[in-house]
Amino acid sequence: MAAAGWYHRDISQVVAEELLAKAGRDGSFLVRDSESVKGAYALCLLFQKHVYTYRILPDDEGLLSVQTIQGIQAKCFRTLLDLIGAYEHPNNGLVTPLLHPVHRPRPDEDSDGEDARGWGHTVPYPGTPPSRRTHIPQQLHQRLQEQVHSSPASDFMGLMAEYLTHHVQDLEALCQGHPQLRHLSTALATACRALHSEIDFTLAGLETLARVFDAPVSPRSPAREQVMPPCCSKIIHPPLQGFLSSDPDLELLLNKISTVNHLLSSLEKKVLKSLQETVTRHNLALPSVAAPPLPAARPLAVQNFEVKMGRSQCAALTVDVESGTVTVTKRGSGAPEEVIPQDKILQLIKYQSVQSKMRLVCARENQKSLSRDFIFPSARKREAFCQLLQLMKIQHSNLDEPEIISVYVGTWNMGSTSPPRSLASWLTSRGLGRTQDETTACIPHDIYVIGTQENSLGDREWVEFLCASLKTLMAIDYRVVALQCLWSIKIVVLVKPEHQRRISHVHTSSVKTGIANTLGNKGAVGVSFLFNGTSFGFVNCHLASGSEKTHRRNQNYSDILHSLALGDKRLAGFDLTLRFTHLFWFGDLNYRLDMDVQVGPCRCQVRDTAGRSARGVTVSSTVQDILTHIVKKEFQALLAVDQLSLEQEKNKVFLQFSEGDISFPPTYRYERGTRDTYVWQKSKPTGMRINVPSWCDRILWKSHPETHVVCNSYGCTDDIVTSDHSPVFATFEVGVTSQFVPKEAPGSSPDALACIEWESIEVMLKTTSRSKCYIEFHSYCLEEMQRSRENTFQNCDIPGFLKLGWSSKHLPVLNPILPDMEYLGDQHLLLSIKGVESCESFGECCLALRSAIGTTAQQFETFLFHRGEETGSVRGWMRVRVPRGRSGTRERLYEWISFEEEEDAETAAEPPMCPKLPSQPLRSRPRSLPEATTGYTNPAYFIFEGVP
């Protein structure tokens, strides 16, 4: 039986519609896995340029049926093949019969030449019996051919091709009661012939080392002829005995492997025993070393900053975090020192026009504020001063739970080599780029998240090394929250001991994106947890390599986004990027500079600007241009062709993710042992590969709207040279929430309920469907999920787009579990637009309640996402009503630092008498939505504004 070409497994609705649009004929159809019901399918059918989606549901007995269609009795089928065959006939309740199956794209349709989704594999009809034997060799040859080009063992695969021709003979022998599989034994013995010599070489060395530590042989006892006991030299795994009995070479090979395994596992014990016997025999006494006491947390030293006041007055600012004071000393004026307690500091205002300038607003006894401007030697010094004052505020606050924490994120492709003894520069964010000032570099962070790729160390060994490194640097015993590994891809999360009780709901997951998505040499590992009331997600990935593999990397990102199981299971139907208050995504993303460079030498020195390579060979002008940009730190010219940035601009990957400014040189591909030389060429089985210096190692993040997250540093080290990648770091200041305790019990009075009201909602979907839709509303501030009624307005006049509308009467009034304004200001709503017939999501979004609190409705507008793709946009009017007596709030610790333009700073000298919620920040409109009638980026959205 032929492969089920119309069954596309877990492709998204967007991809399904694209495939049907390419087919273009009425009656074109395909089947994919349902996203809303596990074990169900979605039948996608094209008719009159619109896609109709029907759910195929299994019953308790496993029988399949199309979800009940009005006026048509449901029919049940044993297999999907039978169901599809029945609906090829008319008058069965579908908009049109199933006429033209749309098959999966062939692997050669992938622009990168790889089977990006594993679609090249033969996929049988779900629920159908096996194919006939006469078709098996052809299918297996096809599978092998699809793997040979991308497999690291392509030579080995070639030896297997001959076996597939005789596969049926083994199958027939098995059916006749002969399970030896002799043809497979012969093929494997031939393919593994070279392995014998490699194992013999290793085994001889291990045996020699083992004999060194053996007890001396007594002259009266016979000499040993083998290292292992006889019972260990003939280990045959029971399930393989019958299989191997037909070929003695394979049996010998397995014996050798067992011997190597035994020697490796016993050698450490043997060496330890020998050393212990030596100590006993020679009466050696080992000196007893008293364990040093645990170091106490290091107090922060008093820090001094040289600044200017006004145009020429020099002064010194002294920050004493422990005592909670800032001292201002004017140079040469003879004026006494002025000591400002931390509780008198009302506000810090950073000027945006002058990066090194700052205004300090203080309270005085007469209840009037005093403001002073200071100019620091550099923007980095200003940031260090602000960071110290922020830390001072935190330490001297009376809060039981933190409102702001610091998060360190690091990523490093270790190149399968051991790390250096010290990781100090990496863990303290020192090196190149936007780095920590020396006055704040050793301030310990609350959370450390370390992601590595090609990490050859053992899991326990790596974690212990990190903990020991941090203890040496920070004098703190950090606690391990989670460790998740996928082959050599690892992620470790460490927290301060005092935060361990605040961590809950820890989840870990991993996704393989290697060959056919079955190998873990590429993929991702992730960790998620709650810090009090704030959800965090961290993803460390290693994507496909090669300058030409941009599409493959995009597909890796999509696969990880779809398959990584993190966060609250109740939000599993939402895009991964919407499940967390803060999501950090980092790793060796492997995006390169999109340049076609032809080079002669394989190594070029970064610091050599004379047009010659490290080996004295003249390089091409194009290569020299790139090196010149790097030497002069003209990174913008190179970042203009950075593949990741280009793909983000096309809305292909990392939609709405943020990244710090890149002011450090490309982190790949260096010559090991130095940071002065880039290696441009790399020999691969497929030929010579050109590696343009690139920013492969990146750290990005995405947060819910109207939350607090600030990137304080983003750079790479310049002194860790064991790998061809440089370690990358980023540090963040993140606002967090805790369990809110209301002053009054919820529901203590009838009018003590808050409510979320909607005036209208408009949705524009990028789809060819005509389905009616409803909206689901999810939030931690709601007791349960709420949903709207069907849309009251629908328009599909613009090809490829569907406009939907809901009036207030068809939208639910939502009642949060707590009515307090302070609580609601931290809450968010997740919206999902779902089809009535299919119950499949067309897109999801996140809305903040903070800016909608008040008596008048506020407009919102944002993207819709699904599986990492932009699927449309949504806008409308909403308001959050708070009952009287529950509108109290307070200023958060992170809100006392603000940004102002030069001309606006004067108005900030008089702070408000009572704290208030910050004004809604200016948000950029989605790229696909109009800025003005002359600024549309997508003409299909004209209908959103009523433009014909």
Secondary structure, DSSP 8 states (H G I E B T S, - for coil): ----TTB-TT--HHHHHHHHHHH-STTEEEEEE-SSSTT-EEEEEEETTEEEEEEEEE-TTS-EEE--BTTB----BSSHHHHHHHTTSSSSSSSS---EE-----GGGSTTSS-TTSTTS----TT-----GGGHHHHHHHHHHHHHTT-TTHHHHHHHHHHHHTHHHHHHHHHTT-TT-HHHHHHHHHHTHHHHHHHHHHHHHHHHHHHHTS----TTS---S-SS-GGGTT---HHHHHHHTT-HHHHHHHHHHHHHHHHHHHHHHHHHHHHHHHHHHTT-------------------EEEEEEETTTEEEEEEEETTTTEEEEEETTS----EEEEGGGEEEEEEESSSTTEEEEEEE-TTS-EEEEEEE-SSHHHHHHHHHHHHHHHHHT---SS-SEEEEEEEEEE-TTS---S--HHHHTT-SEEE---TTTTTS--SEEEEEEES--S-HHHHHHHHHHHHHHHHS---EEEEEEEETTEEEEEEE-GGGGGGEEEEEEEEEE-SGGGT-TTSEEEEEEEEETTEEEEEEEEE---STT-HHHHHHHHHHHHHH---S-GGGTTS-GGGSSSEEEEEEE----B------SSSEEESS--SSB-TTS-B--HHHHHHHHHHHTT-HHHHHTTBHHHHHHHTTSSSTT-B-----S---B-B-TT-SSEEE-EEEETTEEEE---B--EEEEEEE-TT--EEEEEEEE-SS--SSSB--EEEEEEEE-------SS-TTSSTT---EEEEEEEEEEE--SB---EEEEEE-TTSSS-EE----SEEE--STT-EEEEEEGGGS--B--S---HHHHTT-EEEEEEEETTT--EEEEEEEESGGGBSSS-EEEEEEEEETTEEEEEEEEEEEEE--TT-------GGGSEEEE-GGGGGGGSS--SS------------TTS-SSTT--S-GGGGGGGT--
